[in-house]
């Protein structure tokens, strides 16, 4: 059975593009929706160019009413008949209400080797800590921020001249490789973790 996937974005959507482009041929899933909380998100145009239905649920009119915002998110996602949700640079912290609705059916990608560096500024934090390697993780989403079961990681060595910007640029291609690989497996019900290195990317 082909699974339908809704992808949530807030910006340019480079991981979204990688996911959409991967869902062809014998892939067990297909994109049903790309949704953003920002009407000006560049990824919306990219999704439309790829032939994927898009939607916007702007969080600003809801103010502090997070459940009202999330109820609209759920309605839009369910209207697309999505079975799975992929967060791809969606810059809103989701409440247990939303997470519980999609429990066991939602993935996120995070630019660190979880459980290290949950939250923001991951590349700078890895450098400040003197780490020798860095990377990205795909995990199942739970109510704990960046805390769900890890389903895949990709690693690379930190170089002596790396800055947060150069490190981010080096990690991004790994993200584009890892997320589609995990989604392909996850869509079949397989939660066996995937581990990649720079040699695999």
N, C-alpha and C positions, 0 to 999 in steps of 0.2 A: 504494500500500500504506500503510495506516495504521500509524504508529509508536506504540509504547507507551513511556510515560515514567514513570520513577520519580523522585520528588522527595525529597531529603534535607533535613531541617530539624533545628534544635536548640531553637527558641523559638516565638514566636507565629505565624510562618508567613505573614506578609503577602505576601511575594513568591510563596510557594506558592499562595496563594488567587488571586492575579492569573494565575498560569500555568494553574491548573485551570479557572478561569472562561473563559479564552481558548480552551481546547481543545474547541470545539463547532462545529456546523455543518460547513463545508467545511475546517476545520482538518485538516492532515495527521497530527495526533497526538492521542492520548488518554491521560489519566493512568491508570496501572496500579497505583501504590502511592505512599503518603506514608510515609516511614520516618524515625524520630527516634532519636538516641542517648540521649535523655532521656525517661523515662516520663511526666514532668510537663509536657512541651512543650505549650503551648496550641494549637499548630497541629494537633495530632492530632485534637482535638475539631472544629476547623474543617473538616478534611479529611473526617472522618466525616459531618459535616452536609452536605457537598457530595457525598456518596455515593462517596467514594474509599476503597479498602481501605487500612488503616493497619497499621504494624508498629513494634515497638521492638526495637532491639538496644542495650542499655545497655552503655556502654563501661567502666563502673566495675569490674565483676567481672573484667575482663581485665587490669587493672593496666597493666604495661608491655608486655604481650603484644599489640602493635598488630596483628600479622598474624593472630592468632587472632580479634580483634575484627573485622578487615576480612574475614576468611573468612566470618564469620556475616553481615556486610553483603552480601557477594556472593551468598551462598546465598538470602537473603531477596529481593534484587532479582531474581535469576534465577528464583525461584519465581513472581514476578509477570509473567514473560516480557517484561520491559522491554527495549527496544532502545536507549534513551537514558537518561542520568542527568542530572538538574539539581540542582546544589547551591544551596540557597536558605536561607542562614543556617545552614549546617551547620558547627558550630564545632569540628571536629576536623581536624587536619592529616593528610592522607592520604599513605600511603607509596607509593613507586614500585610496589609489589606491586599495590595497588588501582588506582592510576592507569593502570598498564600494562594491566590487565585490561579497562578501559573506554576505552582510548586511541582518540581520534577519535569518541567517543560520549558525552562528558561536558562539560557547561557549568557555569560559575559566574558569579555576579554579585558585583561588588566595588564598594564605595562610594568610588571615586576615579577620576580620569582616568589609568588605567594608561598608561605604566609608573610614574607617580608614586605614591608612598605605598602600596606593597605592605604587607600585614599589617594591624595594628590602628590605631585612633585616627586614622583618615584625615581626618576633618573638622577636628580640632584641628591636625593637621600642616599642612593646607592654609592655615589661618588664620595659624599661626605663621610660615609661609614668605612671607606677604604676597601669596598668589596672588589674581588678579582673577577667576578662574573655577574652578569645581569641578564635580563630577558623578559619574557612575558608568560602569562598564564591564562588558560581558559578554564572557567569554573562554572559549576551549576550555581544558580542564584538562590540564596537563602536570605532570611531576614537580617543576618549579620553582614555588614558591609564588607564586600570582597572576601567573604568567609566560607562560601560553600565548597563542596567537594571539588578538588582539582582534577580536571579531565585531560589536561594537556599542558606541557611547558616547553618553551624553546629557550635555549641558552646561548650566550656568546661571551667571549672574554672582554673585560674592560681594558682598554688600551691606555697607556700612560698619558696621552694627550687628550683624552676624551673630556668633553664638556657635557652638560645636560643636553644641549642641542644636538651634538654629534652622536651622543649615545641614543637619543630618541630616534634619530634618522637611521641608525644602524639596527635598532630593534624593530622598526616598522615593517621591513620586509619579512621578518620572522613572524610577526603578527599575521601578515597576509597569507603566510603559508600554514600557520598553525590553526587558525580559526576554521577555515574550510575543512581541514583534515578532521578536527574534532566534530564539527557539525555532521559530516558525512557518517561518521561512526555513531554519533548520538541519535541520529534520525532512524537508525535501525534498532535502537534500544541498547546498543553496546556502550557501556561506560568505562571500558578499559582505558586507562590514561595513555596518552601519546607523548613521547619525549623526542624533541628535535634539537639539533645543534646547528651551528653555522654551516657545518659540512653538509647538512641535509637541506639547507635552504637555497 
